[in-house]
Amino acid sequence: MSLRIKELAEAELLAKRCTQAIAAILEPGMSEQDAASLMREWLKQQGVTQHLHRPLAWFGQRTALAGRSGWLPRPGIRPDYFPSDISLRDGMAVSLYCAPSIEHKAAESLLCTTIGQNPDYARLTADVAELQTRLHDFVSQSRSIQALEEMMQRFAAGRSLQLAHRRPPVLDWLRPFSISPDTGYADARLVDKLATLTGNPMPAHLPTSQIPLDHASQLTDGLWVIQPWLVRDKRGAGFRSLLHVNNGTVNWLNTDEAPLETLMESA
């Protein structure tokens, strides 16, 4: 399994570097479309020719994902997620999201930040970082999926936050990440095929598991997609990361606590 983890970790690391690079050069006056185009061009310069979905950018109140019924557009749903011509202003909340594919293996990165000072949004992103740490600790303690859900609800309520997700929420918060060649959104070939069949330029995520999740069970060994989204005062922030569970050891891919080289040695 080490090679598969390495492939996905490399894809996720590239996506993370992309969002960081573009966030560093954003300036007032640029639009969401400009930011998304810059991410696509940056990835192109790194040799990326395929994407799980096109890069996305949201500014200001659009970071709250208000009125949307899914994480990404699906056939028949208005394209609220597509980058708009809204211009960036000093102090505005910014969310950058990309999903490059490397040799048919795709992973995603989401960066939430501000251009200029915005103490309220900085507090929200700090809450998101704290939630990520708590999720890791809960999984490390062999907590059940239901316990994780309840912890997230308590966390949000204690900070006057809204959890913005579809229902049932566990399918967005915790999903087993399939890496077989024919199922799961880790394989970009199926995504390309679905786009051709539906005409939808940003297809929905493909199912990652045919086995219903047992809320009373713990997270099994493997890779899990974690993607909470917190909203306060019409601004939203979140993260989207891969969590590796292996014989009681739990690590986020591509963090300072679990760098890629360490994961390769332990996989």
Backbone bond lengths (Angstrom), bond angles and torsions (degrees), N, CA, C in turn:
res aa  C-N    CA-C-N  psi(-1)  N-CA   C-N-CA  omega(-1)  CA-C   N-CA-C  phi
1 M - - - 1.454 - - 1.525 112.12 -
2 S 1.335 117.35 -13.34 1.452 119.94 -175.37 1.522 112.18 -61.51
3 L 1.325 117.48 -39.24 1.457 119.35 -179.07 1.517 110.88 -64.48
4 R 1.336 117.50 -40.91 1.452 120.05 179.25 1.528 110.98 -65.16
5 I 1.310 117.06 -42.12 1.456 120.09 177.31 1.526 109.36 -61.34
6 K 1.314 117.09 -42.60 1.464 120.91 -179.81 1.527 110.55 -60.75
7 E 1.346 117.40 -43.99 1.464 120.42 -179.61 1.527 111.35 -61.60
8 L 1.323 115.91 -46.02 1.461 119.73 -178.45 1.516 111.52 -70.45
9 A 1.327 116.85 -37.86 1.455 120.14 178.22 1.525 110.82 -64.24
10 E 1.325 116.96 -39.16 1.463 120.34 178.51 1.523 111.18 -66.30
11 A 1.337 116.95 -39.94 1.466 120.09 178.40 1.522 110.52 -65.37
12 E 1.329 116.60 -42.80 1.463 119.89 179.89 1.529 111.17 -66.63
13 L 1.328 116.96 -39.14 1.453 120.69 179.20 1.527 110.84 -64.09
14 L 1.329 116.94 -40.57 1.461 120.34 177.45 1.524 110.75 -62.77
15 A 1.328 116.48 -42.68 1.469 120.17 178.36 1.521 110.49 -62.49
16 K 1.322 116.92 -41.42 1.468 121.11 179.49 1.520 110.75 -63.13
17 R 1.316 117.54 -43.06 1.460 120.86 178.84 1.522 111.60 -64.51
18 C 1.322 116.27 -34.55 1.456 120.19 178.72 1.527 111.19 -63.51
19 T 1.324 116.96 -50.92 1.473 119.01 -178.76 1.526 111.16 -62.76
20 Q 1.323 117.08 -36.98 1.460 120.12 179.13 1.526 111.20 -66.47
21 A 1.330 116.53 -41.85 1.463 120.68 -178.52 1.521 111.44 -64.77
22 I 1.321 117.14 -41.80 1.461 120.14 -177.59 1.523 110.79 -75.05
23 A 1.320 118.25 -37.09 1.468 120.31 176.52 1.525 110.50 -58.67
24 A 1.328 116.79 -33.13 1.462 120.86 -176.89 1.526 112.99 -72.27
25 I 1.333 117.75 -18.68 1.471 119.52 -176.87 1.530 112.81 -113.89
26 L 1.335 117.40 2.59 1.468 118.87 177.81 1.524 110.22 -67.30
27 E 1.328 115.97 143.37 1.462 121.89 179.86 1.523 109.67 -136.53
28 P 1.337 117.12 152.46 1.470 119.54 174.62 1.522 110.68 -53.62
29 G 1.335 114.59 139.51 1.457 120.51 -178.11 1.516 113.18 102.87
30 M 1.329 117.73 -24.12 1.454 120.76 175.76 1.528 109.66 -71.46
31 S 1.316 116.66 151.15 1.456 121.52 179.50 1.524 110.50 -101.37
32 E 1.334 115.61 168.51 1.461 119.88 173.12 1.517 110.42 -57.84
33 Q 1.316 117.03 -39.17 1.460 120.90 178.44 1.525 111.00 -62.80
34 D 1.332 116.75 -39.03 1.466 120.03 176.72 1.526 110.51 -61.30
35 A 1.324 116.02 -46.44 1.465 120.26 -178.30 1.520 111.01 -62.28
36 A 1.326 117.39 -43.52 1.462 121.05 179.53 1.527 110.55 -64.32
37 S 1.330 117.06 -40.76 1.469 120.65 179.03 1.522 111.34 -64.78
38 L 1.338 116.65 -38.43 1.455 120.34 177.86 1.527 111.29 -63.54
39 M 1.335 116.97 -40.10 1.462 119.42 176.96 1.517 111.28 -63.43
40 R 1.314 116.32 -43.20 1.465 119.77 -179.74 1.530 110.97 -63.86
41 E 1.337 116.52 -41.51 1.464 120.02 179.81 1.527 110.60 -67.81
42 W 1.345 117.62 -40.32 1.462 121.14 178.33 1.529 109.93 -59.37
43 L 1.315 116.70 -45.98 1.466 120.49 179.91 1.526 111.34 -66.49
44 K 1.318 116.62 -35.94 1.468 120.22 177.19 1.522 110.44 -61.28
45 Q 1.325 116.52 -40.21 1.456 120.70 179.12 1.529 112.01 -67.30
46 Q 1.334 116.07 -20.30 1.467 120.60 175.64 1.523 111.80 -89.57
47 G 1.319 116.78 4.60 1.457 120.87 178.76 1.511 115.53 92.40
48 V 1.331 117.95 7.00 1.466 121.03 -179.25 1.527 109.93 -81.06
49 T 1.312 116.23 124.94 1.465 121.32 178.17 1.516 112.54 -116.99
50 Q 1.338 117.59 -10.26 1.459 121.87 179.78 1.525 109.62 -127.21
51 H 1.326 114.15 149.93 1.457 120.72 179.80 1.521 108.94 -137.03
52 L 1.317 116.12 145.63 1.462 119.63 170.10 1.524 109.48 -61.32
53 H 1.319 115.88 -43.32 1.460 122.46 171.13 1.515 106.87 -152.43
54 R 1.294 116.56 159.36 1.458 120.21 -179.07 1.527 110.52 -63.26
55 P 1.322 118.34 152.37 1.469 120.62 177.66 1.527 111.43 -59.01
56 L 1.331 115.03 146.31 1.453 122.18 -177.94 1.524 110.15 -124.60
57 A 1.327 115.55 148.92 1.468 120.83 176.09 1.513 108.77 -144.38
58 W 1.340 115.66 137.30 1.466 121.20 178.09 1.517 108.75 -133.67
59 F 1.323 116.06 138.11 1.459 121.64 179.26 1.523 110.45 -119.10
60 G 1.327 115.71 151.57 1.460 121.35 171.66 1.518 113.62 57.92
61 Q 1.337 116.71 -133.23 1.458 121.78 -176.93 1.521 112.86 -66.48
62 R 1.322 117.55 -17.96 1.469 119.07 177.60 1.524 111.65 -67.29
63 T 1.335 117.61 -17.19 1.460 119.41 176.09 1.525 112.64 -68.92
64 A 1.322 117.85 -14.60 1.467 121.09 179.50 1.520 112.11 -78.39
65 L 1.323 118.02 -10.63 1.469 122.72 -179.48 1.520 111.32 55.92
66 A 1.313 117.30 34.83 1.465 121.36 -175.39 1.518 111.17 -66.81
67 G 1.341 115.28 135.94 1.453 121.10 174.63 1.508 115.14 80.30
68 R 1.318 117.53 0.89 1.454 119.14 -177.91 1.525 109.14 -91.36
69 S 1.323 115.33 147.59 1.463 119.04 -176.30 1.516 112.44 -108.09
70 G 1.307 118.40 7.63 1.454 121.18 177.64 1.509 110.37 -164.41
71 W 1.345 115.55 164.47 1.458 119.47 -177.35 1.516 111.73 -67.38
72 L 1.322 117.38 -35.32 1.455 122.12 177.47 1.522 109.75 -132.35
73 P 1.344 118.33 158.92 1.463 120.28 179.91 1.520 111.79 -61.08
74 R 1.290 115.65 142.90 1.453 122.34 173.85 1.520 108.32 -125.49
75 P 1.339 117.87 159.56 1.466 118.57 -179.58 1.517 111.43 -52.08
76 G 1.326 117.00 128.79 1.448 121.46 178.38 1.507 114.24 94.68
77 I 1.317 118.44 -8.93 1.457 122.17 179.74 1.523 108.85 -103.13
78 R 1.338 116.26 135.36 1.462 118.78 -177.28 1.530 110.08 -61.23
79 P 1.314 116.13 147.19 1.469 120.10 -172.17 1.521 113.60 -79.95
80 D 1.334 117.54 57.66 1.458 120.82 -179.70 1.527 112.50 -63.71
81 Y 1.309 116.28 -20.91 1.454 118.75 -175.76 1.519 112.89 -84.46
82 F 1.320 118.37 -15.75 1.450 119.50 -178.99 1.516 110.60 -64.77
83 P 1.327 118.13 142.76 1.468 120.49 177.91 1.527 110.79 -58.32
84 S 1.322 115.95 139.01 1.461 121.70 -177.31 1.526 110.44 -105.54
85 D 1.336 115.47 -176.43 1.467 120.53 177.91 1.531 111.72 -95.32
86 I 1.342 116.84 13.77 1.465 120.35 176.67 1.523 109.22 -60.73
87 S 1.335 115.96 133.47 1.461 121.02 -177.40 1.525 111.62 -90.66
88 L 1.305 115.26 143.28 1.452 122.70 179.24 1.531 109.80 -75.53
89 R 1.337 114.66 135.15 1.463 120.81 175.43 1.524 109.66 -121.42
90 D 1.315 116.24 158.75 1.447 121.10 -179.34 1.531 110.42 -58.94
91 G 1.324 116.81 131.17 1.453 122.20 179.86 1.512 114.75 88.01
92 M 1.323 118.19 -0.23 1.458 121.86 -176.46 1.530 111.31 -74.46
93 A 1.340 115.67 144.25 1.458 121.01 171.17 1.529 109.27 -69.60
94 V 1.326 115.48 144.41 1.465 121.66 -178.34 1.520 109.33 -135.84
95 S 1.334 116.67 133.19 1.462 121.75 171.98 1.528 108.35 -124.84
96 L 1.318 116.47 123.77 1.464 123.11 178.58 1.522 108.43 -116.67
97 Y 1.327 116.55 135.49 1.459 121.34 -169.49 1.521 108.57 -145.31
98 C 1.330 117.57 122.56 1.464 119.99 179.26 1.519 110.26 -141.18
99 A 1.326 116.17 164.20 1.466 121.07 -174.86 1.525 110.40 -150.03
100 P 1.328 117.91 74.34 1.464 120.07 179.31 1.521 112.07 -70.33
101 S 1.313 115.24 154.29 1.459 121.86 177.49 1.525 108.97 -116.85
102 I 1.317 116.30 128.64 1.461 121.93 177.72 1.520 108.09 -118.74
103 E 1.329 116.22 113.36 1.468 121.36 -179.75 1.529 110.86 51.12
104 H 1.316 115.16 47.82 1.470 123.68 175.73 1.527 113.70 71.92
105 K 1.302 118.25 9.67 1.460 120.83 174.50 1.525 108.09 -114.03
106 A 1.334 116.53 121.68 1.459 121.11 -176.24 1.517 110.59 -118.48
107 A 1.310 115.25 145.83 1.456 122.35 172.40 1.516 107.34 -143.97
108 E 1.334 115.94 164.75 1.456 120.08 -170.53 1.520 112.04 -122.88
109 S 1.335 114.37 159.86 1.462 120.25 173.27 1.512 108.80 -141.54
110 L 1.327 115.14 140.61 1.459 122.06 179.12 1.522 107.76 -128.25
111 L 1.325 116.71 124.59 1.456 122.09 179.03 1.515 109.40 -120.18
112 C 1.331 116.41 125.58 1.463 122.17 178.07 1.520 108.59 -115.99
113 T 1.321 115.99 124.54 1.448 120.93 -175.25 1.520 109.49 -153.97
114 T 1.327 117.11 -169.35 1.455 121.77 175.11 1.519 109.19 -135.11
115 I 1.316 114.75 155.83 1.460 120.80 169.83 1.520 105.88 -102.32
116 G 1.334 117.22 109.88 1.445 120.59 -171.15 1.520 110.49 89.47
117 Q 1.301 116.94 -172.68 1.457 122.06 -174.56 1.528 111.75 -88.23
118 N 1.330 115.61 134.77 1.457 122.27 175.10 1.529 107.02 -152.41
119 P 1.334 118.35 85.77 1.466 121.34 -175.30 1.522 114.01 -57.01
120 D 1.335 117.77 -37.02 1.460 120.11 -179.27 1.528 111.12 -64.79
121 Y 1.327 116.09 -43.06 1.466 118.64 -179.81 1.528 110.46 -72.30
122 A 1.318 117.39 -33.13 1.463 120.49 175.84 1.524 109.82 -61.66
123 R 1.330 116.98 -38.10 1.468 120.44 177.73 1.530 110.48 -66.04
124 L 1.332 116.51 -38.19 1.460 120.02 178.49 1.525 111.13 -65.53
125 T 1.326 117.85 -44.45 1.459 119.65 179.05 1.530 111.23 -66.43
126 A 1.325 116.86 -30.11 1.469 119.65 174.49 1.521 110.52 -67.05
127 D 1.328 117.41 -38.22 1.465 121.16 175.84 1.522 110.48 -61.87
128 V 1.330 116.37 -40.96 1.468 120.80 178.96 1.531 110.19 -62.15
129 A 1.327 117.10 -43.54 1.461 121.15 179.24 1.528 110.87 -62.89
130 E 1.328 116.85 -40.10 1.460 120.02 178.57 1.529 110.85 -65.59
131 L 1.325 117.23 -39.26 1.457 120.22 178.04 1.522 110.62 -62.82
132 Q 1.317 117.74 -39.33 1.463 120.18 178.91 1.525 110.82 -61.80
133 T 1.310 116.70 -41.42 1.463 120.23 177.41 1.529 111.05 -63.76
134 R 1.322 116.45 -42.93 1.467 120.12 -179.55 1.525 111.67 -65.45
135 L 1.320 116.93 -38.34 1.460 119.77 177.73 1.522 110.63 -60.87
136 H 1.303 116.83 -44.43 1.463 120.95 178.02 1.524 110.45 -58.56
137 D 1.332 116.33 -46.23 1.463 120.24 -177.75 1.525 111.39 -64.59
138 F 1.327 117.07 -39.83 1.459 120.14 179.91 1.519 111.08 -64.28
139 V 1.322 116.90 -45.16 1.463 119.86 179.42 1.529 110.07 -64.44
140 S 1.327 117.27 -38.88 1.466 121.38 178.65 1.522 111.47 -61.19
141 Q 1.329 116.94 -29.83 1.461 122.04 -179.93 1.523 112.51 -89.25
142 S 1.328 116.11 13.71 1.468 122.23 177.59 1.519 112.36 59.30
143 R 1.312 116.59 39.41 1.452 120.27 176.80 1.520 110.18 -75.52
144 S 1.322 116.43 154.50 1.465 120.94 179.84 1.519 110.66 -78.34
145 I 1.326 115.79 164.45 1.463 120.88 176.73 1.529 109.81 -60.16
146 Q 1.325 116.12 -40.35 1.461 119.68 178.30 1.523 111.02 -61.16
147 A 1.329 117.04 -41.46 1.464 120.64 178.65 1.524 111.09 -63.65
148 L 1.317 116.71 -37.48 1.459 120.66 177.53 1.518 110.96 -64.41
149 E 1.331 116.02 -43.24 1.466 120.21 177.86 1.528 110.57 -60.16
150 E 1.325 115.53 -46.16 1.465 119.58 -178.08 1.528 110.83 -65.11
151 M 1.324 116.71 -37.42 1.465 119.76 177.90 1.522 110.33 -63.02
152 M 1.329 117.74 -42.58 1.463 120.51 -179.65 1.522 111.21 -65.07
153 Q 1.318 116.15 -38.53 1.459 119.63 177.97 1.532 110.69 -64.17
154 R 1.329 116.69 -44.14 1.463 120.53 178.87 1.526 110.63 -64.76
155 F 1.310 116.37 -41.43 1.458 121.11 179.84 1.524 110.32 -59.58
156 A 1.331 116.11 -47.56 1.467 120.17 -179.05 1.522 111.04 -65.00
157 A 1.312 116.99 -45.71 1.461 120.45 -178.02 1.526 111.13 -62.97
158 G 1.333 117.59 -37.70 1.443 121.05 -178.33 1.511 113.88 -68.64
159 R 1.337 116.65 -16.12 1.467 121.11 -179.49 1.525 112.44 -119.13
160 S 1.328 115.09 18.01 1.474 121.11 179.36 1.520 111.03 54.31
161 L 1.328 115.95 45.11 1.456 122.60 179.93 1.517 110.27 -111.02
162 Q 1.309 115.25 155.16 1.459 121.70 174.08 1.520 108.22 -109.38
163 L 1.335 116.58 134.87 1.453 121.06 173.49 1.527 107.87 -89.15
164 A 1.319 117.18 113.26 1.465 121.76 -175.05 1.521 109.54 -97.54
165 H 1.329 116.10 100.17 1.448 121.18 -179.97 1.527 110.46 -148.47
166 R 1.327 114.12 165.28 1.458 119.53 167.55 1.513 108.01 -71.39
167 R 1.313 115.59 174.64 1.453 120.91 172.22 1.528 108.70 -118.19
168 P 1.340 118.80 145.59 1.457 126.24 -1.78 1.519 110.75 -73.63
169 P 1.317 117.62 140.09 1.457 119.76 -169.87 1.517 114.31 -65.29
170 V 1.334 118.13 -29.20 1.458 118.99 -175.59 1.519 111.37 -60.35
171 L 1.314 118.05 -27.94 1.452 120.17 -178.52 1.522 111.74 -70.39
172 D 1.303 117.03 -21.97 1.453 119.95 174.64 1.514 112.07 -94.43
173 W 1.314 116.69 -32.75 1.463 119.23 -176.69 1.520 111.48 -78.97
174 L 1.309 116.91 -44.07 1.452 121.51 -173.48 1.518 109.15 -134.94
175 R 1.325 115.14 108.54 1.460 118.16 178.72 1.516 110.13 -131.41
176 P 1.332 117.42 132.76 1.465 118.31 175.90 1.521 109.14 -63.29
177 F 1.324 116.24 135.66 1.455 121.84 -173.87 1.522 108.73 -98.21
178 S 1.327 117.70 106.19 1.452 121.89 -177.72 1.516 110.38 -80.58
179 I 1.326 117.52 135.31 1.454 120.16 178.22 1.529 111.05 -124.92
180 S 1.340 117.68 22.25 1.448 119.58 172.79 1.522 108.67 -73.85
181 P 1.337 119.14 159.45 1.465 120.32 -173.10 1.519 114.29 -71.81
182 D 1.310 119.05 -10.17 1.459 120.11 -173.63 1.521 114.33 -119.02
183 T 1.310 118.59 -5.71 1.460 120.28 -179.75 1.514 110.17 -137.78
184 G 1.322 114.35 157.45 1.450 118.63 175.11 1.509 113.23 87.80
185 Y 1.330 116.46 150.74 1.441 118.32 -175.43 1.515 113.09 -83.74
186 A 1.347 118.03 10.02 1.458 119.56 170.58 1.528 110.59 -71.94
187 D 1.322 118.03 -16.64 1.458 121.47 -178.90 1.519 109.27 -105.08
188 A 1.313 116.89 114.68 1.465 121.54 -174.14 1.519 112.84 -75.45
189 R 1.340 118.33 -17.65 1.462 119.19 -178.08 1.526 111.54 -64.51
190 L 1.332 116.78 -39.29 1.461 119.31 178.40 1.521 110.71 -67.79
191 V 1.325 116.08 -36.06 1.460 119.76 178.25 1.522 110.06 -62.73
192 D 1.334 116.90 -44.90 1.459 120.80 178.06 1.533 110.86 -61.05
193 K 1.322 116.31 -41.79 1.456 120.13 -179.80 1.520 111.15 -64.53
194 L 1.332 116.89 -42.03 1.460 120.89 179.26 1.523 110.69 -63.74
195 A 1.331 116.53 -39.63 1.463 120.11 178.90 1.524 110.69 -62.46
196 T 1.325 116.85 -38.61 1.461 120.86 179.49 1.525 111.18 -66.62
197 L 1.331 116.18 -40.21 1.461 120.44 -177.27 1.522 112.53 -72.01
198 T 1.327 116.80 -38.59 1.457 120.50 -174.10 1.523 113.62 -95.79
199 G 1.327 116.43 -20.01 1.452 119.37 -174.95 1.508 112.69 76.25
200 N 1.321 116.59 5.84 1.457 121.39 -179.27 1.529 108.91 -86.87
201 P 1.345 119.07 116.02 1.465 120.25 -176.40 1.518 113.85 -69.55
202 M 1.336 117.81 -16.50 1.457 121.56 177.91 1.518 108.71 -129.24
203 P 1.322 117.67 78.86 1.464 120.15 -172.95 1.509 112.85 -65.92
204 A 1.321 114.41 157.88 1.464 120.25 176.89 1.516 109.80 -65.56
205 H 1.316 115.97 156.43 1.450 119.93 172.91 1.533 108.63 -62.03
206 L 1.311 115.12 138.91 1.451 119.61 176.86 1.533 109.13 -78.28
207 P 1.345 116.71 154.83 1.464 118.45 178.45 1.522 110.92 -57.71
208 T 1.304 117.38 138.98 1.453 120.75 -179.87 1.521 113.23 -102.53
209 S 1.307 117.02 -8.66 1.455 119.20 177.94 1.517 109.25 -158.27
210 Q 1.319 116.33 136.22 1.461 121.43 176.17 1.524 111.15 -89.18
211 I 1.322 117.79 -2.77 1.464 121.67 -177.61 1.525 109.03 -100.17
212 P 1.345 118.15 119.54 1.475 119.93 178.14 1.520 111.03 -57.22
213 L 1.328 115.82 142.27 1.457 119.82 179.52 1.525 110.35 -77.58
214 D 1.308 115.89 135.17 1.458 122.39 174.52 1.526 107.30 -92.34
215 H 1.326 117.24 111.73 1.451 120.87 -175.24 1.522 112.28 -62.39
216 A 1.327 116.89 -23.60 1.457 119.32 -179.64 1.527 112.08 -82.14
217 S 1.332 117.11 -10.50 1.457 120.43 -176.96 1.520 111.46 -87.63
218 Q 1.319 115.19 164.21 1.459 121.29 175.13 1.531 109.21 -88.34
219 L 1.318 115.29 168.99 1.451 118.67 174.84 1.523 108.78 -70.60
220 T 1.318 116.45 125.06 1.453 120.66 179.78 1.523 110.17 -76.24
221 D 1.330 115.87 166.91 1.460 120.34 177.96 1.528 109.94 -60.17
222 G 1.309 115.39 141.40 1.454 121.04 179.74 1.513 110.98 138.70
223 L 1.328 116.03 -163.86 1.455 122.20 179.66 1.518 109.54 -106.23
224 W 1.319 115.76 135.81 1.448 121.95 -179.31 1.522 109.98 -123.65
225 V 1.337 115.38 140.27 1.461 120.62 175.48 1.525 108.45 -90.02
226 I 1.308 116.48 123.43 1.460 121.64 178.77 1.521 107.60 -114.41
227 Q 1.333 117.84 125.24 1.464 119.51 -172.70 1.535 112.55 -148.50
228 P 1.319 118.17 63.72 1.471 118.82 175.94 1.525 111.57 -75.31
229 W 1.325 115.93 154.27 1.462 121.78 177.03 1.522 107.71 -138.07
230 L 1.335 116.22 118.71 1.451 122.32 -176.45 1.515 110.35 -108.91
231 V 1.342 116.50 140.00 1.460 121.67 -177.26 1.521 109.72 -127.33
232 R 1.331 115.13 135.25 1.460 121.98 173.64 1.526 108.07 -145.38
233 D 1.344 116.34 130.64 1.468 121.57 175.61 1.532 112.14 53.28
234 K 1.326 115.89 45.94 1.473 122.61 174.52 1.522 113.15 64.38
235 R 1.334 116.68 25.67 1.453 122.27 173.28 1.522 107.34 -132.58
236 G 1.314 116.61 142.19 1.451 119.69 -178.04 1.514 112.15 -128.07
237 A 1.326 115.60 155.85 1.464 122.20 176.74 1.518 108.47 -153.84
238 G 1.308 116.30 152.94 1.454 120.22 179.38 1.507 110.40 -163.71
239 F 1.319 115.06 -169.04 1.457 119.99 172.90 1.523 107.63 -145.24
240 R 1.300 114.59 162.63 1.462 120.43 179.01 1.518 106.83 -141.38
241 S 1.333 116.00 105.02 1.451 120.11 -172.26 1.518 110.98 -137.65
242 L 1.319 114.93 159.30 1.454 121.79 176.58 1.521 109.37 -96.70
243 L 1.329 115.37 131.24 1.458 122.07 179.28 1.524 108.08 -111.70
244 H 1.329 116.22 125.34 1.460 122.03 -179.38 1.517 109.54 -100.69
245 V 1.325 116.37 117.95 1.463 122.82 177.73 1.521 107.47 -109.96
246 N 1.341 116.83 124.37 1.462 119.65 -175.43 1.525 109.99 -151.25
247 N 1.339 115.85 105.44 1.473 121.29 176.52 1.525 112.95 52.66
248 G 1.321 115.34 45.15 1.446 120.28 177.56 1.515 114.98 86.34
249 T 1.323 117.05 -9.35 1.464 121.27 176.75 1.522 109.13 -94.39
250 V 1.325 116.01 131.69 1.467 121.12 -176.11 1.529 109.06 -124.96
251 N 1.328 116.67 126.27 1.457 120.76 179.56 1.526 110.48 -140.98
252 W 1.326 116.35 138.90 1.455 120.11 165.45 1.522 107.94 -76.59
253 L 1.314 117.33 140.79 1.448 119.66 172.73 1.531 109.42 -74.26
254 N 1.333 116.35 141.85 1.461 122.15 172.15 1.523 113.95 60.09
255 T 1.312 116.63 52.16 1.458 120.58 170.94 1.516 108.03 -125.50
256 D 1.314 116.29 166.40 1.457 119.98 177.75 1.522 111.27 -62.17
257 E 1.354 115.77 -30.08 1.456 119.61 -178.77 1.527 111.55 -77.68
258 A 1.325 117.27 -25.84 1.465 120.49 -178.07 1.521 109.16 -139.22
259 P 1.349 117.57 75.15 1.453 120.11 -179.12 1.520 111.65 -65.80
260 L 1.319 114.58 161.29 1.452 121.21 -175.34 1.533 111.55 -55.37
261 E 1.329 118.07 -41.47 1.452 120.45 -176.67 1.531 111.03 -62.62
262 T 1.328 117.44 -38.76 1.463 121.23 179.08 1.517 111.15 -64.77
263 L 1.345 115.52 -41.86 1.452 119.39 179.17 1.518 111.09 -63.22
264 M 1.315 117.14 -37.72 1.453 120.29 -179.25 1.536 110.99 -65.60
265 E 1.329 116.06 -36.58 1.456 119.66 -179.10 1.525 111.63 -71.33
266 S 1.341 117.24 -34.48 1.467 120.91 -173.89 1.508 112.84 -91.74
267 A 1.349 118.34 -13.08 1.467 120.68 -175.82 1.523 111.28 -74.08
